[in-house]
């Protein structure tokens, strides 16, 4: 039997086992960078230093010959002196994926010295990847240009434009003050991540939104991973985008933009404090357009919901935050420190009945400590107006009936995920802590809704794509 035939058979077996509910959480060690196929793009400037090579049988690159899943290490900690950390990820409508990570000369967070941002892109939904490029280079000198890290990205759903926001500077989050701030940087790409503009300092634009409020900002930390773009609300030039902030004092804030980040406003007003004990946080959207905030905390997640009274003006109010943990059959973890994860809401079709509903996904390390990154999911009430903060936080379907879908079975921490144009979930996460304890490999994989839900649901492609 030819190797190609074996791989096709392996994929068929994996699909069969998944449909029987027997492959939940199966995984294998990640493929290293040297094994990842590079794209062949003749004449493309970004590949001239490292030309790509064609790939054989690329439709099956996500499966080993035994039917188990392949994970691709996009950024590997081969240099013990400069660790990688912090995954950021975006998907464009044509199959382009953009992966970004911190390259930490400082071996620490913002405030400890130089950090660069490295990127890789795929133009075929993750089957092959272009070589690593430097998007932003920190100076290592005092000021907001010292370091760039903790990136967050979105690809506009109607154009080729990509917005990336990042934390920047030489001052750490807990040392930041209004007069000596940890900063916020903006980068833009008009060719889906191939080239980027010079960085723009947006620190004052964000901090000033809360000057004169009941809790002016001393420190403001943009959460890494994914900037969420609405599927429903378009008031200005672009569909609305949301950015969650970890801030002190007062916990989380959410800002939004109707012009793709050129201007920002606080969601709910400058005095709104949606999660007062919140840490790094992410935004998503319920089927009726309300905004979900998911915030890092020990042993679980905090959730809150913003309800609009007028979507055009963004007027409305936040509910009261509720913790989701083992006490309410929620997104539980034994990680008491808390870890940044991702939230995603998808339209799906129930395989057994054909009913069309929505599910919510939340990634989180199950523990002990930062290990065993997994994805919880829950079905949402078909009547979206009946979804409350409490009902959203409680009773995540597979937390009470079976184990969450395990993506990793070893040390693993921060994670983010997006819906790709092929209908799969692109998952990008930290795995395998380096010996010094200050960096992880950044690993990518692709997961179908069928695999994630033990074949209970499939993606409703007409609504999702």
Beta strands, then each sheet from edge to edge (+ up, - down):
strand 1: 72-75
strand 2: 83-91
strand 3: 97-104
strand 4: 116-122
strand 5: 133-136
strand 6: 148-155
strand 7: 162-168
strand 8: 183-189
strand 9: 200-201
strand 10: 219-222
strand 11: 225-226
strand 12: 228-234
strand 13: 239-248
strand 14: 253-257
strand 15: 265-266
strand 16: 281-285
strand 17: 291-297
strand 18: 300-310
strand 19: 315-318
strand 20: 322-324
strand 21: 343-350
strand 22: 356-365
strand 23: 373-379
strand 24: 405-406
strand 25: 412-419
strand 26: 425-433
strand 27: 440-447
strand 28: 457-459
sheet 1: 1+ 27- 26+ 25-
sheet 2: 2+ 3- 4+ 5-
sheet 3: 9+ 8- 7+ 6- 11-
sheet 4: 10+ 13- 12+
sheet 5: 10+ 13- 14+ 15-
sheet 6: 16+ 17- 18+ 19-
sheet 7: 16+ 17- 18+ 20-
sheet 8: 24+ 23- 22+ 21- 28+
end
